[in-house]
Each structure stands twice: as structure tokens, then as C-alpha cells.
Amino acid sequence: MYALAGIALAVVLRRLQLRLQLSRAKHRSLTGHSRMARRFASLVPFYEYDESRFFQTDGAPENIAAARRAGFMQLSQLFAERFKKTAELTGEIAGGVSDLQFTSRYRVPFQFSGYVRQHFKPGTFLESSSGVNVTDLDGNRLYDLTGSYGVNVFGYDFYKECIERGAERVRGLGPVLGAYHPVTAYNVRRLLQIAGLDEVSFHMSGTEAVMQAVRLARYHTGRSHLVRFCGAYHGWWGDVQPGVGNPLAARETYTLKDMHRDSLRVLRNRRDIACVLVNPLQALHPNISAPGDSTLIDSGRSAHFDRAAYAAWLRELRAECSARGIVLIFDEVFVGFRLAPGGAQEYFGVRADMVTYGKTVAGGLPVGVLCGRAEFMRRFRDDRPADICFARGTFNAHPYVMGAMYEFLTRIETEAVRALYQGLDAAWNSRAKALNDRLTAAELPVRVANLSSIWTIYYSAPSRYNWMFQYYLRAAGLALSWVGTGRLIFSLNYTEGDFAEVADRILSAAEDMQRDGWWWSQPQLTNKSIRRRVFKEMLQARWASTSPMGSISSPRIK
Ligand SMILES: Cc1ncc(COP(=O)(O)O)c(C=O)c1O
């Protein structure tokens, strides 16, 4: 009897200990607490600033508000003239395209969004691309810093060639699915060499490749949970997106602190972990979600890349996963082929059990690729023929995708492309440093941080208006993606001359924004005080919308 009670107590204590370890391994931010983040998001009330408040949310005096208003109206006029046709066509379809409605609403913090949308219609159409430029319907030639979500590593002309030559190669077979075009044989061999792994499967998107990796890891380990690190993006499938954005809780996902020993302890002690997903892009901002301007309510955004520290972390993870039979998955959908010819595995000197690729690897066509060790890739069991791991996809290994991939994989072997990788980090680090030096010398509160050719802008003085910078950059002829200054992606064909031009434009855009008073500040204004104030506004708005005295459905804060 006593023995049984003793065993039960030991079990309860062990469970408690594991639970405590798990809690310790969560990052203290909301991003680290998916459930709480979803709950918090559901409580945030809508409110927005009216015109007078819009320019003075930080308590700026009248003359500064007037300068801001004048700058804002001037910029708005410039947009209306310069991007006229592009904006008109966008306006014609926006009501019927949910993606456009979403991105236009979330370009800036929601309190400012309505007023900004009234005055800025940047437009979403482009006519052509060439070199490092894109041209819109009004004939504006912009420097492309969107990088097409990371697809564009070698320049758009490179991908046009891959697609055109690839199409010529497979034209005879055309759109026949199921059987493979012969170019696929080369793709398989090359991918496995690059990944240093045994088997490959083809998918239509990075999201699907990640889904398949996790499903296989669960199948082979017989365990339920995946581990992802706080802030890391792995596509939009539910299990890898447990926080805001997914209406359901992801019950078989642990979100742990990146680069922290507490997380290693969880891996060491829990028995339900099938795999660990790593997105090496997080090395630029561990534990923080991909930065977008819609969350830029203050200047708290930070980023800093330490290659040696991240490599050391990956080595520790590797050792822990090997010791516990946990499948280590590098999700290289974003960084693969960008950091080094052998991707993040080569760049950080650590090998994974499975690697996902996507974005760039099909020469500009849609794709997801999973490479893995044979023991984890197998979808059946010799001794239990009915126990299979299912995976399909109508368009997997589509001949045109395989054709463009063939062109991509052969071209990256050429001298010209190999040369692009020479001194890559040194080149981009020195470009970032030179730009930061100029920004510092000009006393502008803008800085950049980079992981090779992937950059983010952050702000060195507290402000509520940093998100305005994306409009000044656009006016200076720089094309950003909808996350604004959070992510700038350069293609490796940027010459020194191209980069110098972009740097000049970033500087002059920042000078214009400074001149228009947006970065006015006073000693009492800190990031903390800004956050506190916004929180207070939210409470006020929430109270106003629930109070029987004043039911305001879309309150405007004055
Ligand atoms: C690291 C990573 N994994 C997965 C994905 C999802 O890829 P896709 O958008 O092709 O589904 C992305 C997309 O940005 C990514 O960056």
C-alpha cells in the first residue's frame, strides 16, 4: 500500500518537474506563450486616432504636428501622382481580393491604419523586372528590396532564364503528372549531394515540405510533439503556427526559448518530442517574430546576428537530439542557397536529419523540397504493411517545376554563380556597417542589422512614427514588401554601384522624415512610456465599448 502511494507520489512529482521545466523554457514574451497571445489578441479592442490626434500621439507641440501634417500631405500628393495607374488598378480589385485587404490594413499599427489608407494608395501591380529593379504601371523604376519573399537570390534575370530554358527542356512532356520528366533524375542526385542526405520528396510549397517532415518524424519516433522556437516561422500550417493567426490551439506543439539551456533541458527530459524545427533566419532576431511595421508601436525592435554563437547553439541542439532520438529538422526554405551553396548546414557547420528547401530552388517556380535520412523518410514499415505514412500532392514534381529546378541547380555550379558566394558575408557586413556609419554621422535614428543579404531596419530613439519610414522609402524609389522596414532582402547581383544608390536613398528618405518632424522627441518619451500609453488607450477603448454608458463601436481617441 505504502509502496503504491510512494510510486504515485513519485509519478506526480516527476510530472510536476517536467511541467515546471516546460514553463521555464518558455520565452517570457507573449510570442513565447501562444495561448496567452491568442487570448490577449482577442481582447484588443479596435480604436483609431482622429486627424488631430494622429500627428500628436506622442504629445508633440503644435509646430511639430504642423510639420508632420504638411509632410504627410505632401507625400500623399506625391503618391497620388506618381503611383496613379498602379493605385487605380489595385483599387478596382482590392474589394474582391482578401489578401490585398489584409495587407493594406496591416501595413501600419491599426490605430493609424484608417487615416493612412485614406491618404496613401501604394498599389500592388508591377509591369516588369530587370537587374535589381522593378517597374510599376506608371513607369516608376524602383530598387527591389522585397526579394520576392526570399525567392530572389541571384537576380530576376537569372530566374527568367531558369523558367524559360526549363520550359524548353520539358515542353515535349508538357503537364503530364505522376511520371517524372528525366531532368528530375539530375535534380534528385544534386539535391541529395547538396543536403548530404539520402532521400528526397517534392512538394508544392515550403509549408507542405515542413508538414511532411513533421509527419514523418512523428511516424518514425512514435512521439506526438514538435518543438519550434519562439518567433520562428515555418509556414502557415496549424501545428507550426500555434499563436495569433491560427483560430485553434496547436496541442502537440511546444514553443521554446531559442538559444537557451532551459530548452535543452526539456529536450533531455521529455519523452513525447518527435522533432525540433529550426529556422536559421531566427539567428538575426532570436525569440522575436519576423518584424513587420504593423507592430511597430515604439522603437523596441531589435536585431543582431552572431554567427559563432548561433553555430554553437546548433551544435548543442544537434548533440541533444542525437542523444534522445529526436529528429533535427533545419527549415531552410528561406535561407537555403542564400547563405552558402550548401545552405545553413554548410554555413553553420552542423548537419540535420532532415532539411526543407523551397522558394528559390525551383528557379522561380513554386516548390517545397524535403531531404532526409533514409530511416526517417520511409513511408512504410516492412513488418507492418498497413501502417503507412501518407503524403501526396497532385502537382508534386511537376515537369515545368523540375525543368526550372534543373536550370537552377546546374547554373549554381557555374563559375559566375560560385563567385557570388565569395566573400559574401564580408561584403554585406561592410555595406551594413558603412550605411550605419552614415546614419550615425547624420544623427538619424535609423540603423540596419543583417544576416548576410537579409536585412532589417531598427530604430535607435523612441518614436511612435517609425512605420512612416516605409512611405518615405517608397517615395525615394525603393520597393519594400508589405512588412515594410521589417525585412529588406537583397539579391546577390547587387553591385557596389547599385548598393551605393540604395544607401543614398535610404539616407535621404530618413533625412526627409527627420525634416518633417516625425522623430521629434523629448526626454520623457521612452519605449516603455509609449507602450504604457498604448496599453492605457486599449483599456480605455475596451471600457468604452463595453460600458453601458457609452457604447462606441469604433472609437476614435482624441
Ligand atoms: C522558413 C520558412 N519555412 C516555411 C515557409 C513556407 O513556405 P511557403 O510560403 O512556400 O509555403 C517559409 C515562407 O516564408 C519560410 O520562410
The ligand as a Gaussian input file, in Angstrom:
#p B3LYP/6-31G(d) Opt

LIG

0 1
 C       11.479000      29.137000     -43.024000
 C       10.212000      29.006000     -43.809000
 N        9.563000      27.837000     -43.795000
 C        8.434000      27.656000     -44.493000
 C        7.897000      28.670000     -45.244000
 C        6.627000      28.451000     -46.011000
 O        6.905000      28.376000     -47.373000
 P        5.728000      28.652000     -48.420000
 O        5.370000      30.080000     -48.315000
 O        6.338000      28.269000     -49.741000
 O        4.598000      27.748000     -48.037000
 C        8.539000      29.908000     -45.280000
 C        7.966000      31.023000     -46.040000
 O        8.292000      32.169000     -45.869000
 C        9.727000      30.085000     -44.548000
 O       10.371000      31.245000     -44.534000

